Amino acid sequence: MQEPYPYDLTQQGLICKISFYMLHEQIKNNIKEAMLAKDALRLQAFRAMSAAFTNELVAKNRKPQEMLKDEEAIAVISKLAKQRKDSIEQFKKGGREDLVKAEEAELSILETYLPKLMDKAEVVKIASSKKSELGITDATKKGMLMSALMKDLKGKADGAVVKEAVDSLF
């Protein structure tokens, strides 16, 4: 019989509380800090994140006072970042440089809370190995390769970059 882990706190009656809600809590604290610093731009970005967190909780039939887990919070922040990128693109087409600058500033704040995404070279390398692993030789199975890659690279690479990498292989 294998001995338990030497620092097993459950045998000693101690409860070890690990927080999986660090990001949500951090955003809430950053709202207070931005208020005190009178930083309107950061405050707007943090309030947008907090509102999106609340909307996500309500959409999942949870109480608005609850906290999102970090992976859920990152998913929400990535949606917000994607919205900002789309807005920047539209504002550039409309010639609204003032709004472009505001959205880019908010986007830079949002991106500080997102994990670093893989670049195209890394994705191409992974895609080519996955292609050979699955035995895909023709472009008709491109969708199968895309779905397998997106499962593996979820949260690590942008979907558009993965699509470009897959297209470059065929």
Residue pairs with C-beta under 8 A, 6 or more apart in sequence:
4 11
9 15
9 16
10 16
19 25
20 69
20 70
21 67
21 68
21 69
21 70
22 70
23 68
23 70
23 73
23 74
23 113
24 53
24 67
24 68
24 70
24 73
25 67
27 46
27 49
27 50
27 53
27 73
27 113
28 50
30 42
30 46
31 43
31 46
31 47
31 50
34 42
34 43
34 46
35 43
41 102
41 105
41 106
41 109
42 109
44 106
45 106
45 109
45 110
46 109
48 80
48 106
49 76
49 77
49 80
49 110
49 113
52 76
52 77
52 79
52 80
53 68
53 73
53 76
54 64
56 68
56 72
56 76
57 63
57 64
57 66
57 68
58 64
68 76
71 155
73 113
74 113
74 114
74 115
74 155
75 155
77 110
77 113
77 114
78 114
78 155
80 110
81 107
81 110
81 111
81 114
84 103
84 104
84 106
84 107
84 110
85 107
87 99
87 103
88 100
88 103
88 104
88 107
91 97
91 99
91 100
91 103
92 100
115 155
115 156
117 156
117 157
117 158
117 161
118 126
118 153
118 156
118 157
118 161
119 161
120 161
120 164
120 165
122 157
123 149
123 153
123 157
123 161
123 162
123 165
124 165
124 168
124 169
126 149
126 152
126 153
126 165
127 145
127 149
127 162
127 165
127 166
127 169
128 169
130 145
130 148
130 149
130 152
131 145
131 169
134 141
134 144
134 145
134 148
136 142
136 144
136 145
138 170
139 170
142 166
142 167
142 170
145 166
145 169
146 162
146 163
146 166
149 162
149 165
149 166
150 159
150 162
153 162
